[in-house]
Amino acid sequence: MIQKLLLRQRTNYAVTSFFSLLLGLLLLSACNGNKPDISDIALEVPIDRFEQAFFAIDSSNYKKDLEQLQQKYPNFFPLYVEKLVGLLPMSDPVKRYEQQLLQFTTNPDIRALNDSCQQKYPTLKQLENELTTAFKYYKYYFPEKPVPKVVSHVSEFGPAVATFEDKVLAISLDMFLGKDFVFYPSVSLPDYIIARLSPEYIAPTAMKAYVQGLYEFSSKDKRAIDQIAYEGKLMYFLDMVLPDTADELKMGYNQEQLAWCKKNEVQMWEHLSEQELLFSSKQREIDKLVGEAPFTSGMPRSSPGRVGIWIGWQMIRKLMADNPNLSFEELMAMTDGAEVLRKSKYKPK
């Protein structure tokens, strides 16, 4: 199964009580500000620049070049063709997708977009360092889990980050060309999205997409509190693997938006409680709290969007601080948001 994140798979295994206790203590240590020592973890996370090989295809010999790309990227190539670029399926018996790919690579506008990506990112060394550090923390907490192959590409303003199971983490460079990139408004991207299409948001966006792919949202009742708690768990994962990253970058906010949430935490919680929004099963009401928007409906226009995610994050932070023996796997297994809320005893004052 494929997971995408536009500035947005898997069987849980049993964890023995010993390792649950150990992981819980590790999580508590990290969230108390004592970062774990990852200096002995030997790991490098290179980024394979698919777009450079893809746009170097020889149009006179494109079928052979595409075949070689498919062999080199067995997991990513189908994801790119069918989901990120949206061409005909590779199961097509006459392989019409090959001609579509040729048209894509020779389109002057798309080639210009790739040129912009190469100018913006002549090297991805800084991002490689950030992801290497993040996945070292990941291996510290989850030593048995694999690290995905990281691939960069150009999607013509497709999903910013996409994952395929635990095998591939794909980053669309054309979705991180900076808030002043001239063509973003012309493709109907709103300002509140454009504001975070910059390099400093790549690592948090990528790591959130990865954990979202590993742990899909599951809820029997599908109430707002279930979604809020789930989103808070994803944010708590970012605390674990990106301990030095500013909270506003994890949230996709700026400093003013984060400050607004901190200042108005009590009022936001009172609003959710008084309006009985926490236990609403109406998708429209849930989307108001966690969906993309310039501000959160029902709150002042000075509020940022997605404040339900921020509230859920604070709830999970409190839950984990008060329950140091609770492992992350056990946390993710708690799909009843009401239970999470009750155990967290979250009630800002």
Short mmCIF file of the C-alpha atoms (twelve columns), coordinates in Angstrom:
data_MODEL
# 
_entry.id   MODEL 
# 
loop_
_atom_site.group_PDB 
_atom_site.id 
_atom_site.type_symbol 
_atom_site.label_atom_id 
_atom_site.label_alt_id 
_atom_site.label_comp_id 
_atom_site.label_asym_id 
_atom_site.label_seq_id 
_atom_site.Cartn_x 
_atom_site.Cartn_y 
_atom_site.Cartn_z 
_atom_site.pdbx_PDB_model_num 
ATOM 1   C CA . MET A 1   0.000   0.000  0.000   1 
ATOM 2   C CA . ILE A 2   1.183   3.479  -0.841  1 
ATOM 3   C CA . GLN A 3   1.072   6.402  1.531   1 
ATOM 4   C CA . LYS A 4   1.298   10.032 0.430   1 
ATOM 5   C CA . LEU A 5   1.712   13.270 2.284   1 
ATOM 6   C CA . LEU A 6   0.922   16.595 0.609   1 
ATOM 7   C CA . LEU A 7   2.580   18.685 3.277   1 
ATOM 8   C CA . ARG A 8   0.593   15.527 4.100   1 
ATOM 9   C CA . GLN A 9   1.803   -0.459 6.169   1 
ATOM 10  C CA . ARG A 10  1.783   -3.525 8.333   1 
ATOM 11  C CA . THR A 11  1.282   -5.963 11.053  1 
ATOM 12  C CA . ASN A 12  2.045   -4.905 14.607  1 
ATOM 13  C CA . TYR A 13  4.219   -7.389 16.395  1 
ATOM 14  C CA . ALA A 14  4.088   -8.342 20.027  1 
ATOM 15  C CA . VAL A 15  6.606   -6.676 22.288  1 
ATOM 16  C CA . THR A 16  7.841   -8.498 25.343  1 
ATOM 17  C CA . SER A 17  7.432   -6.811 28.688  1 
ATOM 18  C CA . PHE A 18  11.190  -6.408 28.990  1 
ATOM 19  C CA . PHE A 19  11.584  -4.576 25.731  1 
ATOM 20  C CA . SER A 20  8.439   -2.549 26.384  1 
ATOM 21  C CA . LEU A 21  9.961   -1.372 29.635  1 
ATOM 22  C CA . LEU A 22  13.295  -0.660 27.984  1 
ATOM 23  C CA . LEU A 23  11.774  1.314  25.147  1 
ATOM 24  C CA . GLY A 24  9.546   3.217  27.538  1 
ATOM 25  C CA . LEU A 25  12.557  4.283  29.571  1 
ATOM 26  C CA . LEU A 26  14.363  5.325  26.401  1 
ATOM 27  C CA . LEU A 27  11.381  7.417  25.316  1 
ATOM 28  C CA . LEU A 28  11.137  9.080  28.703  1 
ATOM 29  C CA . SER A 29  14.829  9.929  28.619  1 
ATOM 30  C CA . ALA A 30  14.540  11.494 25.183  1 
ATOM 31  C CA . CYS A 31  11.473  13.553 26.016  1 
ATOM 32  C CA . ASN A 32  13.015  14.815 29.228  1 
ATOM 33  C CA . GLY A 33  15.593  16.516 27.059  1 
ATOM 34  C CA . ASN A 34  18.275  13.860 27.519  1 
ATOM 35  C CA . LYS A 35  18.917  12.860 23.936  1 
ATOM 36  C CA . PRO A 36  20.088  9.296  23.460  1 
ATOM 37  C CA . ASP A 37  23.652  8.764  22.331  1 
ATOM 38  C CA . ILE A 38  23.600  7.681  18.678  1 
ATOM 39  C CA . SER A 39  27.305  8.144  18.004  1 
ATOM 40  C CA . ASP A 40  27.924  4.393  17.840  1 
ATOM 41  C CA . ILE A 41  25.182  3.720  15.302  1 
ATOM 42  C CA . ALA A 42  26.860  3.154  11.945  1 
ATOM 43  C CA . LEU A 43  24.421  4.403  9.347   1 
ATOM 44  C CA . GLU A 44  24.426  6.582  6.267   1 
ATOM 45  C CA . VAL A 45  21.271  7.599  4.418   1 
ATOM 46  C CA . PRO A 46  22.189  8.618  0.884   1 
ATOM 47  C CA . ILE A 47  19.555  10.149 -1.367  1 
ATOM 48  C CA . ASP A 48  19.341  8.544  -4.797  1 
ATOM 49  C CA . ARG A 49  18.650  11.294 -7.302  1 
ATOM 50  C CA . PHE A 50  16.206  9.573  -9.606  1 
ATOM 51  C CA . GLU A 51  15.322  12.808 -11.360 1 
ATOM 52  C CA . GLN A 52  18.866  13.260 -12.671 1 
ATOM 53  C CA . ALA A 53  18.870  9.838  -14.328 1 
ATOM 54  C CA . PHE A 54  15.275  10.201 -15.485 1 
ATOM 55  C CA . PHE A 55  15.749  13.516 -17.279 1 
ATOM 56  C CA . ALA A 56  18.968  12.247 -18.861 1 
ATOM 57  C CA . ILE A 57  17.013  9.644  -20.848 1 
ATOM 58  C CA . ASP A 58  18.036  9.471  -24.509 1 
ATOM 59  C CA . SER A 59  14.852  10.106 -26.477 1 
ATOM 60  C CA . SER A 60  16.205  8.063  -29.380 1 
ATOM 61  C CA . ASN A 61  16.738  5.064  -27.124 1 
ATOM 62  C CA . TYR A 62  14.185  5.730  -24.416 1 
ATOM 63  C CA . LYS A 63  12.700  2.241  -24.101 1 
ATOM 64  C CA . LYS A 64  16.070  0.752  -23.195 1 
ATOM 65  C CA . ASP A 65  16.811  3.601  -20.781 1 
ATOM 66  C CA . LEU A 66  13.420  3.188  -19.101 1 
ATOM 67  C CA . GLU A 67  13.998  -0.539 -18.758 1 
ATOM 68  C CA . GLN A 68  17.306  0.147  -17.021 1 
ATOM 69  C CA . LEU A 69  15.632  2.632  -14.680 1 
ATOM 70  C CA . GLN A 70  12.956  0.104  -13.840 1 
ATOM 71  C CA . GLN A 71  15.615  -2.460 -12.977 1 
ATOM 72  C CA . LYS A 72  17.519  0.026  -10.823 1 
ATOM 73  C CA . TYR A 73  14.381  1.224  -8.985  1 
ATOM 74  C CA . PRO A 74  12.138  -1.874 -8.725  1 
ATOM 75  C CA . ASN A 75  10.027  -0.459 -5.875  1 
ATOM 76  C CA . PHE A 76  10.088  3.222  -6.712  1 
ATOM 77  C CA . PHE A 77  9.547   3.093  -10.487 1 
ATOM 78  C CA . PRO A 78  5.954   1.760  -10.359 1 
ATOM 79  C CA . LEU A 79  5.153   4.217  -7.566  1 
ATOM 80  C CA . TYR A 80  6.480   7.085  -9.670  1 
ATOM 81  C CA . VAL A 81  4.714   6.080  -12.872 1 
ATOM 82  C CA . GLU A 82  1.311   5.207  -11.492 1 
ATOM 83  C CA . LYS A 83  0.891   7.333  -8.374  1 
ATOM 84  C CA . LEU A 84  3.250   10.316 -8.386  1 
ATOM 85  C CA . VAL A 85  2.998   11.247 -12.051 1 
ATOM 86  C CA . GLY A 86  -0.347  9.527  -12.633 1 
ATOM 87  C CA . LEU A 87  0.279   7.740  -15.918 1 
ATOM 88  C CA . LEU A 88  -1.208  4.539  -17.270 1 
ATOM 89  C CA . PRO A 89  -0.527  1.435  -15.150 1 
ATOM 90  C CA . MET A 90  2.584   -0.574 -15.854 1 
ATOM 91  C CA . SER A 91  0.351   -3.614 -16.295 1 
ATOM 92  C CA . ASP A 92  -0.761  -2.125 -19.613 1 
ATOM 93  C CA . PRO A 93  0.110   -4.910 -22.116 1 
ATOM 94  C CA . VAL A 94  1.295   -2.466 -24.804 1 
ATOM 95  C CA . LYS A 95  3.245   -0.347 -22.292 1 
ATOM 96  C CA . ARG A 96  1.724   2.960  -23.334 1 
ATOM 97  C CA . TYR A 97  3.156   4.442  -20.155 1 
ATOM 98  C CA . GLU A 98  6.574   4.400  -21.845 1 
ATOM 99  C CA . GLN A 99  5.446   6.909  -24.461 1 
ATOM 100 C CA . GLN A 100 3.823   8.983  -21.741 1 
ATOM 101 C CA . LEU A 101 7.091   9.042  -19.789 1 
ATOM 102 C CA . LEU A 102 8.956   10.173 -22.890 1 
ATOM 103 C CA . GLN A 103 6.464   13.003 -23.358 1 
ATOM 104 C CA . PHE A 104 6.881   13.903 -19.701 1 
ATOM 105 C CA . THR A 105 10.678  14.066 -19.866 1 
ATOM 106 C CA . THR A 106 10.686  16.096 -23.086 1 
ATOM 107 C CA . ASN A 107 7.992   18.585 -22.042 1 
ATOM 108 C CA . PRO A 108 9.732   22.000 -21.983 1 
ATOM 109 C CA . ASP A 109 7.845   23.207 -18.903 1 
ATOM 110 C CA . ILE A 110 8.660   20.088 -16.917 1 
ATOM 111 C CA . ARG A 111 12.294  20.181 -17.991 1 
ATOM 112 C CA . ALA A 112 12.411  23.817 -16.835 1 
ATOM 113 C CA . LEU A 113 10.934  22.708 -13.512 1 
ATOM 114 C CA . ASN A 114 13.649  20.080 -13.183 1 
ATOM 115 C CA . ASP A 115 16.265  22.725 -14.025 1 
ATOM 116 C CA . SER A 116 14.916  24.834 -11.145 1 
ATOM 117 C CA . CYS A 117 15.269  21.820 -8.839  1 
ATOM 118 C CA . GLN A 118 18.860  21.241 -9.914  1 
ATOM 119 C CA . GLN A 119 19.714  24.906 -9.380  1 
ATOM 120 C CA . LYS A 120 18.075  24.917 -5.947  1 
ATOM 121 C CA . TYR A 121 19.561  21.581 -4.955  1 
ATOM 122 C CA . PRO A 122 22.901  21.024 -6.732  1 
ATOM 123 C CA . THR A 123 23.644  18.768 -3.784  1 
ATOM 124 C CA . LEU A 124 21.438  17.181 -1.143  1 
ATOM 125 C CA . LYS A 125 24.237  16.735 1.378   1 
ATOM 126 C CA . GLN A 126 22.550  18.794 4.100   1 
ATOM 127 C CA . LEU A 127 19.311  16.846 3.750   1 
ATOM 128 C CA . GLU A 128 21.259  13.578 3.729   1 
ATOM 129 C CA . ASN A 129 22.861  14.597 7.017   1 
ATOM 130 C CA . GLU A 130 19.473  15.480 8.527   1 
ATOM 131 C CA . LEU A 131 17.878  12.208 7.445   1 
ATOM 132 C CA . THR A 132 20.910  10.205 8.516   1 
ATOM 133 C CA . THR A 133 20.608  11.680 12.010  1 
ATOM 134 C CA . ALA A 134 16.849  11.103 12.075  1 
ATOM 135 C CA . PHE A 135 17.189  7.467  11.052  1 
ATOM 136 C CA . LYS A 136 19.981  6.904  13.565  1 
ATOM 137 C CA . TYR A 137 17.507  7.887  16.266  1 
ATOM 138 C CA . TYR A 138 14.976  5.637  14.543  1 
ATOM 139 C CA . LYS A 139 17.393  2.702  14.690  1 
ATOM 140 C CA . TYR A 140 18.142  3.514  18.329  1 
ATOM 141 C CA . TYR A 141 14.480  3.128  19.246  1 
ATOM 142 C CA . PHE A 142 13.632  0.447  16.676  1 
ATOM 143 C CA . PRO A 143 16.841  -1.502 16.018  1 
ATOM 144 C CA . GLU A 144 15.094  -4.356 14.204  1 
ATOM 145 C CA . LYS A 145 13.262  -2.171 11.710  1 
ATOM 146 C CA . PRO A 146 14.721  -1.454 8.260   1 
ATOM 147 C CA . VAL A 147 15.711  1.940  6.921   1 
ATOM 148 C CA . PRO A 148 14.080  2.827  3.600   1 
ATOM 149 C CA . LYS A 149 15.753  3.754  0.359   1 
ATOM 150 C CA . VAL A 150 15.415  7.530  -0.026  1 
ATOM 151 C CA . VAL A 151 14.808  8.814  -3.538  1 
ATOM 152 C CA . SER A 152 14.433  12.355 -4.856  1 
ATOM 153 C CA . HIS A 153 12.371  13.086 -7.948  1 
ATOM 154 C CA . VAL A 154 10.329  15.698 -9.814  1 
ATOM 155 C CA . SER A 155 6.583   15.061 -9.904  1 
ATOM 156 C CA . GLU A 156 5.202   18.275 -11.413 1 
ATOM 157 C CA . PHE A 157 3.722   19.414 -8.105  1 
ATOM 158 C CA . GLY A 158 2.546   16.015 -6.923  1 
ATOM 159 C CA . PRO A 159 2.692   14.745 -3.330  1 
ATOM 160 C CA . ALA A 160 5.584   16.336 -1.466  1 
ATOM 161 C CA . VAL A 161 6.524   13.004 0.102   1 
ATOM 162 C CA . ALA A 162 5.357   9.469  -0.625  1 
ATOM 163 C CA . THR A 163 6.228   6.099  0.854   1 
ATOM 164 C CA . PHE A 164 5.928   2.531  -0.329  1 
ATOM 165 C CA . GLU A 165 5.609   0.235  2.679   1 
ATOM 166 C CA . ASP A 166 8.876   0.477  4.624   1 
ATOM 167 C CA . LYS A 167 11.003  0.219  1.485   1 
ATOM 168 C CA . VAL A 168 10.910  3.637  -0.188  1 
ATOM 169 C CA . LEU A 169 10.774  7.245  1.004   1 
ATOM 170 C CA . ALA A 170 10.304  9.508  -2.020  1 
ATOM 171 C CA . ILE A 171 10.800  13.266 -1.885  1 
ATOM 172 C CA . SER A 172 9.475   15.554 -4.618  1 
ATOM 173 C CA . LEU A 173 12.039  18.347 -4.889  1 
ATOM 174 C CA . ASP A 174 9.683   20.538 -6.900  1 
ATOM 175 C CA . MET A 175 7.522   20.798 -3.786  1 
ATOM 176 C CA . PHE A 176 10.343  22.393 -1.785  1 
ATOM 177 C CA . LEU A 177 11.629  25.172 -4.015  1 
ATOM 178 C CA . GLY A 178 10.994  27.938 -1.480  1 
ATOM 179 C CA . LYS A 179 8.004   30.102 -0.677  1 
ATOM 180 C CA . ASP A 180 9.013   32.632 -3.338  1 
ATOM 181 C CA . PHE A 181 9.087   30.141 -6.205  1 
ATOM 182 C CA . VAL A 182 7.273   31.958 -8.962  1 
ATOM 183 C CA . PHE A 183 5.113   29.105 -10.273 1 
ATOM 184 C CA . TYR A 184 3.517   27.915 -7.024  1 
ATOM 185 C CA . PRO A 185 0.611   30.388 -7.146  1 
ATOM 186 C CA . SER A 186 -0.049  29.504 -10.797 1 
ATOM 187 C CA . VAL A 187 -0.815  25.867 -9.885  1 
ATOM 188 C CA . SER A 188 -3.402  26.935 -7.312  1 
ATOM 189 C CA . LEU A 189 -1.333  26.226 -4.223  1 
ATOM 190 C CA . PRO A 190 -2.644  28.446 -1.394  1 
ATOM 191 C CA . ASP A 191 -0.319  30.740 0.544   1 
ATOM 192 C CA . TYR A 192 -0.607  28.744 3.774   1 
ATOM 193 C CA . ILE A 193 0.768   25.682 1.943   1 
ATOM 194 C CA . ILE A 194 3.402   27.622 -0.003  1 
ATOM 195 C CA . ALA A 195 4.728   29.006 3.283   1 
ATOM 196 C CA . ARG A 196 6.235   25.628 4.122   1 
ATOM 197 C CA . LEU A 197 7.514   24.535 0.721   1 
ATOM 198 C CA . SER A 198 11.077  25.312 1.775   1 
ATOM 199 C CA . PRO A 199 14.181  23.187 2.477   1 
ATOM 200 C CA . GLU A 200 13.942  23.370 6.271   1 
ATOM 201 C CA . TYR A 201 10.587  21.571 6.192   1 
ATOM 202 C CA . ILE A 202 11.744  18.570 4.147   1 
ATOM 203 C CA . ALA A 203 13.098  16.343 6.935   1 
ATOM 204 C CA . PRO A 204 10.074  16.772 9.269   1 
ATOM 205 C CA . THR A 205 7.662   16.244 6.375   1 
ATOM 206 C CA . ALA A 206 9.552   13.164 5.226   1 
ATOM 207 C CA . MET A 207 9.780   11.550 8.657   1 
ATOM 208 C CA . LYS A 208 6.112   12.181 9.370   1 
ATOM 209 C CA . ALA A 209 5.158   10.617 6.041   1 
ATOM 210 C CA . TYR A 210 7.294   7.612  6.852   1 
ATOM 211 C CA . VAL A 211 5.736   6.917  10.249  1 
ATOM 212 C CA . GLN A 212 2.277   7.578  8.811   1 
ATOM 213 C CA . GLY A 213 2.990   4.848  6.288   1 
ATOM 214 C CA . LEU A 214 4.078   2.463  9.010   1 
ATOM 215 C CA . TYR A 215 1.039   3.070  11.212  1 
ATOM 216 C CA . GLU A 216 -2.170  3.757  9.343   1 
ATOM 217 C CA . PHE A 217 -5.053  5.449  11.117  1 
ATOM 218 C CA . SER A 218 -7.369  2.866  12.637  1 
ATOM 219 C CA . SER A 219 -10.461 3.594  14.665  1 
ATOM 220 C CA . LYS A 220 -13.728 1.779  15.261  1 
ATOM 221 C CA . ASP A 221 -15.741 4.932  15.897  1 
ATOM 222 C CA . LYS A 222 -13.781 7.472  13.805  1 
ATOM 223 C CA . ARG A 223 -14.467 10.353 16.146  1 
ATOM 224 C CA . ALA A 224 -12.545 13.598 16.282  1 
ATOM 225 C CA . ILE A 225 -10.743 12.508 19.459  1 
ATOM 226 C CA . ASP A 226 -9.522  9.359  17.672  1 
ATOM 227 C CA . GLN A 227 -8.062  11.376 14.799  1 
ATOM 228 C CA . ILE A 228 -6.582  13.992 17.135  1 
ATOM 229 C CA . ALA A 229 -4.891  11.335 19.253  1 
ATOM 230 C CA . TYR A 230 -3.530  9.572  16.169  1 
ATOM 231 C CA . GLU A 231 -2.098  12.781 14.769  1 
ATOM 232 C CA . GLY A 232 -0.548  13.522 18.153  1 
ATOM 233 C CA . LYS A 233 1.209   10.159 18.086  1 
ATOM 234 C CA . LEU A 234 2.749   10.958 14.706  1 
ATOM 235 C CA . MET A 235 4.010   14.253 16.084  1 
ATOM 236 C CA . TYR A 236 5.441   12.514 19.135  1 
ATOM 237 C CA . PHE A 237 7.388   10.261 16.769  1 
ATOM 238 C CA . LEU A 238 8.981   13.423 15.359  1 
ATOM 239 C CA . ASP A 239 10.039  14.347 18.897  1 
ATOM 240 C CA . MET A 240 11.821  11.006 19.056  1 
ATOM 241 C CA . VAL A 241 13.688  11.142 15.759  1 
ATOM 242 C CA . LEU A 242 14.104  14.922 15.362  1 
ATOM 243 C CA . PRO A 243 14.912  16.082 18.904  1 
ATOM 244 C CA . ASP A 244 16.840  19.140 17.691  1 
ATOM 245 C CA . THR A 245 14.228  20.316 15.203  1 
ATOM 246 C CA . ALA A 246 12.081  23.290 16.178  1 
ATOM 247 C CA . ASP A 247 8.443   22.530 16.970  1 
ATOM 248 C CA . GLU A 248 7.202   24.970 14.349  1 
ATOM 249 C CA . LEU A 249 9.014   23.038 11.628  1 
ATOM 250 C CA . LYS A 250 7.552   19.753 12.849  1 
ATOM 251 C CA . MET A 251 4.064   21.281 12.716  1 
ATOM 252 C CA . GLY A 252 4.603   23.075 9.415   1 
ATOM 253 C CA . TYR A 253 4.004   26.388 11.192  1 
ATOM 254 C CA . ASN A 254 5.966   29.583 11.552  1 
ATOM 255 C CA . GLN A 255 7.011   30.899 14.963  1 
ATOM 256 C CA . GLU A 256 3.999   33.196 15.257  1 
ATOM 257 C CA . GLN A 257 1.554   30.363 14.600  1 
ATOM 258 C CA . LEU A 258 3.216   28.142 17.175  1 
ATOM 259 C CA . ALA A 259 3.181   30.980 19.707  1 
ATOM 260 C CA . TRP A 260 -0.552  31.464 19.076  1 
ATOM 261 C CA . CYS A 261 -1.211  27.801 19.937  1 
ATOM 262 C CA . LYS A 262 0.801   27.984 23.146  1 
ATOM 263 C CA . LYS A 263 -0.893  31.213 24.230  1 
ATOM 264 C CA . ASN A 264 -4.394  29.942 23.480  1 
ATOM 265 C CA . GLU A 265 -4.098  26.292 24.520  1 
ATOM 266 C CA . VAL A 266 -6.628  26.630 27.340  1 
ATOM 267 C CA . GLN A 267 -9.136  28.505 25.201  1 
ATOM 268 C CA . MET A 268 -8.806  25.983 22.376  1 
ATOM 269 C CA . TRP A 269 -9.434  23.094 24.737  1 
ATOM 270 C CA . GLU A 270 -12.439 24.822 26.284  1 
ATOM 271 C CA . HIS A 271 -13.846 25.438 22.795  1 
ATOM 272 C CA . LEU A 272 -13.482 21.782 21.827  1 
ATOM 273 C CA . SER A 273 -15.095 20.673 25.078  1 
ATOM 274 C CA . GLU A 274 -17.917 23.192 25.211  1 
ATOM 275 C CA . GLN A 275 -18.894 22.648 21.575  1 
ATOM 276 C CA . GLU A 276 -18.738 18.856 22.083  1 
ATOM 277 C CA . LEU A 277 -16.408 18.569 19.107  1 
ATOM 278 C CA . LEU A 278 -14.090 15.949 20.578  1 
ATOM 279 C CA . PHE A 279 -16.579 13.130 20.198  1 
ATOM 280 C CA . SER A 280 -18.103 14.224 16.918  1 
ATOM 281 C CA . SER A 281 -18.131 11.621 14.148  1 
ATOM 282 C CA . LYS A 282 -18.973 14.160 11.474  1 
ATOM 283 C CA . GLN A 283 -16.091 14.219 9.003   1 
ATOM 284 C CA . ARG A 284 -16.704 17.871 8.256   1 
ATOM 285 C CA . GLU A 285 -16.168 18.762 11.916  1 
ATOM 286 C CA . ILE A 286 -13.055 16.575 12.112  1 
ATOM 287 C CA . ASP A 287 -11.583 18.151 8.985   1 
ATOM 288 C CA . LYS A 288 -11.987 21.585 10.534  1 
ATOM 289 C CA . LEU A 289 -9.627  20.533 13.313  1 
ATOM 290 C CA . VAL A 290 -6.971  18.535 11.455  1 
ATOM 291 C CA . GLY A 291 -7.367  19.430 7.778   1 
ATOM 292 C CA . GLU A 292 -5.364  21.914 5.760   1 
ATOM 293 C CA . ALA A 293 -6.752  25.432 6.058   1 
ATOM 294 C CA . PRO A 294 -5.490  29.013 6.492   1 
ATOM 295 C CA . PHE A 295 -7.051  29.067 9.980   1 
ATOM 296 C CA . THR A 296 -9.148  26.738 12.113  1 
ATOM 297 C CA . SER A 297 -12.862 27.161 11.526  1 
ATOM 298 C CA . GLY A 298 -14.745 28.154 14.668  1 
ATOM 299 C CA . MET A 299 -11.675 29.881 16.084  1 
ATOM 300 C CA . PRO A 300 -10.270 33.375 15.459  1 
ATOM 301 C CA . ARG A 301 -8.903  34.026 12.005  1 
ATOM 302 C CA . SER A 302 -5.553  34.641 13.680  1 
ATOM 303 C CA . SER A 303 -5.394  30.946 14.540  1 
ATOM 304 C CA . PRO A 304 -3.365  28.616 12.321  1 
ATOM 305 C CA . GLY A 305 -4.970  25.645 10.630  1 
ATOM 306 C CA . ARG A 306 -4.764  22.098 12.009  1 
ATOM 307 C CA . VAL A 307 -4.800  23.097 15.672  1 
ATOM 308 C CA . GLY A 308 -6.363  19.725 16.480  1 
ATOM 309 C CA . ILE A 309 -3.041  18.132 15.566  1 
ATOM 310 C CA . TRP A 310 -1.172  20.454 17.915  1 
ATOM 311 C CA . ILE A 311 -3.642  19.670 20.734  1 
ATOM 312 C CA . GLY A 312 -3.213  15.955 20.112  1 
ATOM 313 C CA . TRP A 313 0.548   16.374 20.249  1 
ATOM 314 C CA . GLN A 314 0.396   17.985 23.687  1 
ATOM 315 C CA . MET A 315 -1.950  15.248 24.868  1 
ATOM 316 C CA . ILE A 316 0.458   12.511 23.777  1 
ATOM 317 C CA . ARG A 317 3.439   14.329 25.252  1 
ATOM 318 C CA . LYS A 318 1.688   14.380 28.622  1 
ATOM 319 C CA . LEU A 319 0.621   10.757 28.343  1 
ATOM 320 C CA . MET A 320 4.156   9.594  27.610  1 
ATOM 321 C CA . ALA A 321 5.702   11.779 30.297  1 
ATOM 322 C CA . ASP A 322 3.327   10.336 32.899  1 
ATOM 323 C CA . ASN A 323 3.711   6.738  31.694  1 
ATOM 324 C CA . PRO A 324 7.431   6.106  31.194  1 
ATOM 325 C CA . ASN A 325 6.952   2.349  30.793  1 
ATOM 326 C CA . LEU A 326 4.618   2.752  27.811  1 
ATOM 327 C CA . SER A 327 6.362   1.734  24.585  1 
ATOM 328 C CA . PHE A 328 5.719   3.404  21.255  1 
ATOM 329 C CA . GLU A 329 4.237   0.188  19.863  1 
ATOM 330 C CA . GLU A 330 1.826   0.072  22.800  1 
ATOM 331 C CA . LEU A 331 0.992   3.727  22.238  1 
ATOM 332 C CA . MET A 332 0.164   3.137  18.593  1 
ATOM 333 C CA . ALA A 333 -1.987  0.139  19.564  1 
ATOM 334 C CA . MET A 334 -4.212  2.455  21.616  1 
ATOM 335 C CA . THR A 335 -6.712  3.332  18.883  1 
ATOM 336 C CA . ASP A 336 -9.471  4.530  21.219  1 
ATOM 337 C CA . GLY A 337 -8.910  8.263  21.468  1 
ATOM 338 C CA . ALA A 338 -11.123 8.521  24.527  1 
ATOM 339 C CA . GLU A 339 -8.876  6.040  26.324  1 
ATOM 340 C CA . VAL A 340 -5.818  8.047  25.305  1 
ATOM 341 C CA . LEU A 341 -7.413  11.224 26.625  1 
ATOM 342 C CA . ARG A 342 -8.422  9.580  29.889  1 
ATOM 343 C CA . LYS A 343 -4.992  8.077  30.515  1 
ATOM 344 C CA . SER A 344 -3.206  11.282 29.585  1 
ATOM 345 C CA . LYS A 345 -5.301  13.346 32.030  1 
ATOM 346 C CA . TYR A 346 -4.748  16.186 29.595  1 
ATOM 347 C CA . LYS A 347 -6.568  19.344 30.625  1 
ATOM 348 C CA . PRO A 348 -4.610  22.541 30.103  1 
ATOM 349 C CA . LYS A 349 -5.024  25.268 32.707  1 
# 
